[in-house]
Amino acid sequence: IVVYTTDNGGSNCNYGVNTPLAGSKYTLLEGGIRVPFLLRWPGEVPAGVRRDGLVSSMDIAGTAVAAAGASTEGLDGCDLRPFFAGEVDAVREELHWDTRWQWAVRRGEWKLRFVEPDSPYADEIRRVEHTEPGSGLHLVNLREDAGESRDLAAERPDIVDGLRAARDGWRARMDAAAAR
């Protein structure tokens, strides 16, 4: 199994360019979190096949461990073999990011992102990274707006409510796991 991916987002202070995506390293804009994921696995994944879906670099471990026949219990990563085989239902339903002063949840084409207003961390990103991380709640449809330029939160409160509930449930599970 050969996997190619990269670190998250180019850094503006090091002349990184994430165009057409907004943001940079340390932000939860797509320019800070979206990365390439290429895989070569003869006998498992046909050459030249492209799959669209939500995956995480944590899934590399889940996939490798499952392929070796071991238990993936306790791992954050999923076994992506069904996804590679083209089973649409095997795609992750959502992804979450959380740095406490900013968080995001993505489900399908929708992404809800929150940046704590007046955060000293956000101010540091502005100063060092020369990037605007945003402020407050922001909803985008990434299929229509990969650059995250149009906030749809006011137009789609139903999507905001659903993604916020998903985020709250995920955060509660993470906090409970950390307390164990």
C-alpha positions as CSV (number, residue, x, y, z in Angstrom):
1,I,0.0,0.0,0.0
2,V,1.4,3.3,-1.0
3,V,-0.3,6.5,0.2
4,Y,0.4,10.0,-0.8
5,T,-1.0,12.9,1.2
6,T,0.3,16.1,2.7
7,D,0.3,18.2,5.8
8,N,-2.7,20.5,6.2
9,G,-2.8,23.7,4.2
10,G,0.0,25.9,2.9
11,S,1.2,28.6,5.2
12,N,0.9,32.2,3.9
13,C,3.9,33.3,6.0
14,N,6.0,30.8,4.1
15,Y,4.6,31.8,0.7
16,G,2.1,29.0,0.5
17,V,-0.8,29.4,-2.0
18,N,-4.0,27.5,-1.5
19,T,-6.0,29.1,-4.3
20,P,-8.8,28.6,-5.2
21,L,-9.5,27.6,-1.6
22,A,-9.7,30.2,1.1
23,G,-7.6,30.2,4.3
24,S,-4.3,28.7,5.2
25,K,-2.6,26.5,7.8
26,Y,-4.1,26.9,11.3
27,T,-7.6,27.8,9.9
28,L,-10.5,25.5,9.3
29,L,-11.2,27.0,5.9
30,E,-10.7,24.5,3.1
31,G,-7.2,26.0,2.3
32,G,-6.2,24.9,5.8
33,I,-7.7,21.5,6.0
34,R,-8.3,20.0,2.5
35,V,-5.4,17.9,1.3
36,P,-4.7,15.4,-1.6
37,F,-5.1,11.7,-0.9
38,L,-3.7,9.3,-3.5
39,L,-3.4,5.6,-2.9
40,R,-1.8,2.8,-4.9
41,W,-2.9,-0.7,-3.8
42,P,-2.5,-3.3,-6.5
43,G,-5.2,-6.0,-6.2
44,E,-7.4,-3.9,-4.0
45,V,-7.8,-0.5,-5.8
46,P,-7.9,-0.4,-9.6
47,A,-5.5,2.0,-11.1
48,G,-6.9,5.4,-12.2
49,V,-10.1,5.1,-10.2
50,R,-11.3,8.3,-8.5
51,R,-13.6,8.3,-5.5
52,D,-15.4,11.3,-4.1
53,G,-16.2,11.3,-0.4
54,L,-15.2,12.4,3.0
55,V,-12.1,10.6,4.3
56,S,-9.5,11.5,6.9
57,S,-5.8,10.7,7.2
58,M,-6.8,8.8,10.4
59,D,-8.4,6.3,8.0
60,I,-5.0,5.2,6.8
61,A,-4.4,3.4,10.0
62,G,-7.9,2.0,10.2
63,T,-7.7,0.6,6.7
64,A,-4.2,-0.9,7.1
65,V,-5.1,-2.5,10.5
66,A,-8.3,-4.0,9.1
67,A,-6.5,-5.2,5.9
68,A,-4.0,-7.0,8.2
69,G,-7.0,-8.8,9.9
70,A,-6.7,-7.1,13.2
71,S,-9.4,-5.3,15.2
72,T,-9.9,-1.6,14.6
73,E,-11.6,-1.2,17.9
74,G,-10.4,2.0,19.6
75,L,-9.1,3.6,16.4
76,D,-10.4,6.9,15.2
77,G,-9.9,5.8,11.6
78,C,-12.3,3.9,9.4
79,D,-11.6,0.9,7.2
80,L,-11.8,2.5,3.7
81,R,-11.7,-0.7,1.7
82,P,-15.5,-0.7,1.0
83,F,-15.1,3.0,-0.1
84,F,-12.3,2.1,-2.4
85,A,-14.5,-0.7,-3.8
86,G,-17.1,1.8,-4.8
87,E,-19.7,1.2,-2.1
88,V,-21.2,4.7,-1.7
89,D,-22.7,3.9,1.7
90,A,-19.2,3.2,3.1
91,V,-18.3,6.9,2.9
92,R,-18.0,8.8,6.2
93,E,-21.1,10.8,6.9
94,E,-19.3,13.7,8.5
95,L,-15.9,15.1,9.6
96,H,-15.2,17.2,12.6
97,W,-12.4,19.6,13.5
98,D,-12.1,21.4,16.8
99,T,-9.3,23.6,18.3
100,R,-11.7,25.0,21.0
101,W,-11.5,28.6,19.6
102,Q,-12.6,27.4,16.2
103,W,-14.5,24.3,15.1
104,A,-16.1,22.9,11.9
105,V,-18.3,20.1,10.9
106,R,-18.7,18.8,7.3
107,R,-21.6,16.6,6.1
108,G,-21.7,16.0,2.4
109,E,-21.5,19.3,0.5
110,W,-22.3,21.3,3.6
111,K,-19.8,22.8,6.1
112,L,-20.6,24.7,9.2
113,R,-17.7,26.6,10.8
114,F,-17.4,28.7,13.9
115,V,-14.6,31.0,15.0
116,E,-14.8,32.6,18.5
117,P,-15.2,36.3,18.1
118,D,-12.3,38.3,19.6
119,S,-10.2,35.2,20.0
120,P,-6.5,36.0,20.8
121,Y,-5.7,32.9,18.8
122,A,-7.5,34.2,15.7
123,D,-5.6,37.5,16.2
124,E,-2.3,35.6,16.1
125,I,-3.4,33.9,12.9
126,R,-4.1,37.3,11.4
127,R,-0.8,38.7,12.5
128,V,1.6,35.8,11.7
129,E,-0.2,33.9,8.9
130,H,-1.7,37.0,7.2
131,T,-4.9,35.1,7.0
132,E,-8.4,36.0,8.0
133,P,-9.8,33.0,9.9
134,G,-13.3,34.6,10.2
135,S,-15.5,35.3,13.2
136,G,-18.7,33.7,14.3
137,L,-20.8,31.1,12.5
138,H,-20.5,30.5,8.8
139,L,-22.3,27.9,6.6
140,V,-21.2,27.1,3.0
141,N,-22.1,24.7,0.3
142,L,-18.7,23.4,-0.8
143,R,-20.0,22.0,-4.1
144,E,-21.2,25.4,-5.1
145,D,-18.6,27.5,-3.3
146,A,-15.3,25.8,-2.6
147,G,-13.8,29.2,-1.9
148,E,-16.2,29.7,1.0
149,S,-17.1,33.2,0.0
150,R,-20.9,33.1,0.5
151,D,-22.3,32.5,4.0
152,L,-25.7,30.7,3.8
153,A,-26.4,30.4,7.5
154,A,-29.3,32.9,7.4
155,E,-30.8,31.2,4.4
156,R,-30.5,27.7,5.6
157,P,-31.2,27.6,9.4
158,D,-32.3,23.9,9.0
159,I,-28.8,22.9,7.8
160,V,-27.2,25.0,10.6
161,D,-29.4,23.3,13.2
162,G,-28.6,19.9,11.9
163,L,-24.9,20.4,11.7
164,R,-24.7,22.2,15.1
165,A,-26.5,19.2,16.7
166,A,-24.1,16.8,15.0
167,R,-21.2,18.9,16.3
168,D,-22.6,19.1,19.8
169,G,-23.1,15.3,19.9
170,W,-19.6,14.7,18.6
171,R,-18.1,17.1,21.1
172,A,-19.9,15.4,24.0
173,R,-18.6,12.0,22.8
174,M,-15.0,13.4,22.6
175,D,-15.3,15.0,26.1
176,A,-16.7,11.7,27.6
177,A,-13.8,9.7,26.0
178,A,-11.2,12.1,27.3
179,A,-12.7,11.9,30.8
180,R,-12.2,8.1,30.9
